[in-house]
Amino acid sequence: MRITLYLLLFSSPLFSVHAQVDDPFGPGDDNAVEADWTPSHPGGDTPHSRMMVLAHTDALPKFDRIELYAVSMKKSDASEEEPTKRKATDKTFPVRPYGAQADIHAHVTLSGDDCEKFRKAWQSLTFDPLGGAFCHYPAYGFRLYRDDALLFESTVCWKCQNFYIPEYDAKKRRYTYGWYGFEKNKNAQSLLKLFRSFLDHPKL
């Protein structure tokens, strides 16, 4: 995912006026009306880190498939304390900042108009880089794909109002993962409602 995202960011028209490929940060539907948003939240010390944030919040790249999972974690694994180490299987979903695994209860593959519904709901969130509690009890996990290339993977917690995104550690010269928050409001609840309409959660 890291290599795919890096290539996506730096091969896009945003970085080269000579690039002939379509804009990956445009709407998924060429006829769709552009969302009215003003990104004022992205943190980061460099243009690269700020672009990384935008690519996972207000400016999702184009995607044509969603793998959505209903998940849960034990309370002992959903805090800043050392989580239980479990091997990844086809019945678990990674919660990468913890190095932990959530249990998968159900799964659905989405495409077509559902991708645009997801984009609209996600980009309507009020993002906050300093928001979210110091815990994570994920209800859903998802992966976004374009032409079978993984663009974005995360888990979302509505109790703590956070999800994870990739980050670049310039000092260690490697990618890692960190939490990003969103406000608890009607748009956050609308996203949860949409996820539940796509895939009912047996534990909610």
C-alpha positions as CSV (number, residue, x, y, z in Angstrom):
1,M,0.0,0.0,0.0
2,R,2.8,2.4,0.8
3,I,4.5,2.1,-2.5
4,T,1.2,2.4,-4.3
5,L,0.3,5.6,-2.4
6,Y,3.7,7.1,-3.0
7,L,3.6,6.5,-6.7
8,L,0.0,7.8,-6.8
9,L,0.9,11.0,-5.1
10,F,4.0,11.9,-7.0
11,S,2.9,10.7,-10.4
12,S,-0.3,12.7,-10.4
13,P,-0.9,15.9,-12.3
14,L,-0.6,17.8,-9.0
15,F,3.2,17.3,-9.2
16,S,3.7,17.5,-12.9
17,V,2.1,19.8,-15.4
18,H,3.3,17.5,-18.2
19,A,1.5,14.4,-16.8
20,Q,-1.2,13.1,-19.1
21,V,-2.9,10.7,-16.6
22,D,-6.3,11.7,-15.1
23,D,-6.4,13.4,-11.8
24,P,-6.6,10.7,-9.0
25,F,-8.0,13.3,-6.6
26,G,-11.0,14.2,-8.7
27,P,-14.5,12.9,-8.2
28,G,-15.0,9.2,-8.9
29,D,-17.8,10.0,-11.4
30,D,-16.7,12.3,-14.2
31,N,-20.1,13.9,-14.2
32,A,-20.3,14.3,-10.4
33,V,-20.5,17.8,-8.9
34,E,-17.4,18.7,-7.0
35,A,-17.8,18.7,-3.2
36,D,-17.8,22.1,-1.6
37,W,-15.0,21.8,1.0
38,T,-12.1,23.9,2.4
39,P,-9.4,21.7,3.9
40,S,-8.1,23.7,6.9
41,H,-7.1,20.8,9.1
42,P,-4.1,19.0,7.6
43,G,-1.1,19.0,9.8
44,G,2.4,17.9,9.0
45,D,5.7,19.6,8.8
46,T,6.3,19.1,5.0
47,P,4.2,19.4,1.8
48,H,4.5,15.6,1.5
49,S,3.0,14.9,4.9
50,R,0.2,17.3,4.3
51,M,-0.5,15.7,1.0
52,M,-0.5,12.3,2.7
53,V,-3.2,13.6,5.0
54,L,-5.4,15.1,2.3
55,A,-5.2,11.8,0.3
56,H,-6.8,10.0,3.2
57,T,-9.3,12.7,4.3
58,D,-10.7,15.5,2.1
59,A,-9.2,14.4,-1.2
60,L,-9.5,10.7,-1.6
61,P,-8.0,9.4,-4.8
62,K,-10.3,7.7,-7.3
63,F,-11.3,4.2,-6.4
64,D,-13.6,1.6,-8.0
65,R,-13.9,-1.0,-5.3
66,I,-14.5,-1.1,-1.6
67,E,-13.9,-4.1,0.6
68,L,-15.9,-3.4,3.8
69,Y,-15.6,-5.4,7.0
70,A,-17.6,-5.5,10.2
71,V,-15.0,-5.9,12.9
72,S,-14.4,-5.7,16.7
73,M,-11.5,-5.9,19.2
74,K,-11.2,-6.9,22.7
75,K,-11.1,-4.0,25.2
76,S,-7.6,-5.1,26.3
77,D,-6.4,-4.6,22.7
78,A,-8.1,-1.2,22.1
79,S,-6.0,1.0,24.3
80,E,-2.5,2.5,24.3
81,E,-1.3,-0.4,26.4
82,E,0.6,-3.3,24.7
83,P,-2.0,-5.2,22.7
84,T,-2.2,-9.0,22.4
85,K,0.0,-10.1,19.6
86,R,-2.0,-12.2,17.1
87,K,-1.1,-13.5,13.7
88,A,-3.0,-12.1,10.7
89,T,-5.5,-14.6,9.2
90,D,-8.3,-14.4,6.7
91,K,-10.6,-13.8,9.7
92,T,-8.8,-10.8,11.1
93,F,-8.3,-7.2,10.0
94,P,-5.1,-5.2,10.9
95,V,-5.2,-2.3,13.3
96,R,-1.8,-1.2,12.3
97,P,-0.9,1.5,14.9
98,Y,-1.3,-1.1,17.6
99,G,0.2,-3.9,15.6
100,A,-3.0,-5.8,16.5
101,Q,-5.7,-7.7,14.7
102,A,-9.5,-7.1,14.9
103,D,-11.9,-10.0,14.4
104,I,-13.9,-10.0,11.2
105,H,-17.6,-10.8,11.6
106,A,-18.9,-10.0,8.1
107,H,-17.6,-8.7,4.7
108,V,-19.0,-7.2,1.6
109,T,-17.5,-6.0,-1.7
110,L,-18.9,-2.8,-3.1
111,S,-18.5,-1.0,-6.5
112,G,-20.2,1.4,-8.8
113,D,-22.4,4.1,-7.2
114,D,-21.6,2.8,-3.7
115,C,-18.0,4.1,-4.2
116,E,-19.3,7.6,-4.7
117,K,-21.7,7.3,-1.7
118,F,-18.7,6.3,0.4
119,R,-16.6,9.2,-0.9
120,K,-19.3,11.8,-0.3
121,A,-19.9,10.5,3.3
122,W,-16.2,10.2,4.1
123,Q,-15.3,13.7,2.8
124,S,-18.2,15.2,4.7
125,L,-16.5,14.3,8.0
126,T,-15.1,17.2,10.1
127,F,-11.5,16.0,10.4
128,D,-9.3,16.9,13.3
129,P,-5.6,15.9,13.4
130,L,-5.7,16.3,17.2
131,G,-9.1,14.8,17.7
132,G,-10.2,11.4,18.9
133,A,-9.7,9.7,22.2
134,F,-6.6,7.7,23.2
135,C,-8.2,4.4,22.4
136,H,-9.7,2.6,19.4
137,Y,-12.7,0.3,19.3
138,P,-13.2,-0.3,15.6
139,A,-16.6,-1.1,14.3
140,Y,-15.7,-1.3,10.6
141,G,-12.5,-1.7,8.5
142,F,-12.2,-1.0,4.8
143,R,-9.9,-1.2,1.9
144,L,-10.2,1.1,-1.2
145,Y,-8.9,-0.2,-4.5
146,R,-8.4,1.2,-8.0
147,D,-7.7,-1.3,-10.7
148,D,-6.8,-3.9,-8.0
149,A,-4.2,-1.5,-6.5
150,L,-4.7,-0.9,-2.8
151,L,-5.0,2.9,-2.1
152,F,-6.3,3.2,1.5
153,E,-6.8,0.8,4.4
154,S,-8.1,1.7,7.8
155,T,-10.4,0.9,10.7
156,V,-12.9,3.4,12.1
157,C,-14.1,3.9,15.7
158,W,-17.1,6.0,16.4
159,K,-16.7,5.7,20.2
160,C,-13.3,7.4,20.0
161,Q,-13.9,9.3,16.7
162,N,-10.7,8.2,15.0
163,F,-9.2,6.1,12.3
164,Y,-5.6,5.4,11.1
165,I,-3.6,6.7,8.2
166,P,-0.1,6.1,7.0
167,E,2.6,8.6,8.1
168,Y,6.2,9.2,7.0
169,D,8.8,9.4,9.7
170,A,11.4,11.6,8.2
171,K,13.9,10.9,11.1
172,K,13.6,7.1,10.8
173,R,13.1,7.4,7.0
174,R,10.2,4.9,6.9
175,Y,6.5,4.8,6.9
176,T,4.4,4.1,10.0
177,Y,0.8,4.6,11.0
178,G,-0.9,7.1,13.3
179,W,-4.4,8.1,14.4
180,Y,-6.5,10.9,12.9
181,G,-9.7,12.2,14.4
182,F,-13.1,13.5,13.3
183,E,-15.8,15.4,15.2
184,K,-18.8,13.6,16.7
185,N,-21.6,15.1,14.7
186,K,-24.4,14.3,12.3
187,N,-22.0,13.6,9.4
188,A,-20.1,11.1,11.5
189,Q,-23.4,9.3,12.3
190,S,-24.4,9.5,8.6
191,L,-21.2,7.6,7.7
192,L,-22.0,4.9,10.3
193,K,-25.5,4.7,9.0
194,L,-24.1,4.2,5.4
195,F,-21.7,1.5,6.5
196,R,-24.5,-0.3,8.3
197,S,-26.7,-0.1,5.2
198,F,-23.9,-1.6,3.2
199,L,-23.1,-4.3,5.8
200,D,-25.0,-5.0,9.0
201,H,-22.8,-5.3,12.1
202,P,-23.9,-8.3,14.3
203,K,-22.5,-6.5,17.4
204,L,-24.0,-3.1,16.9
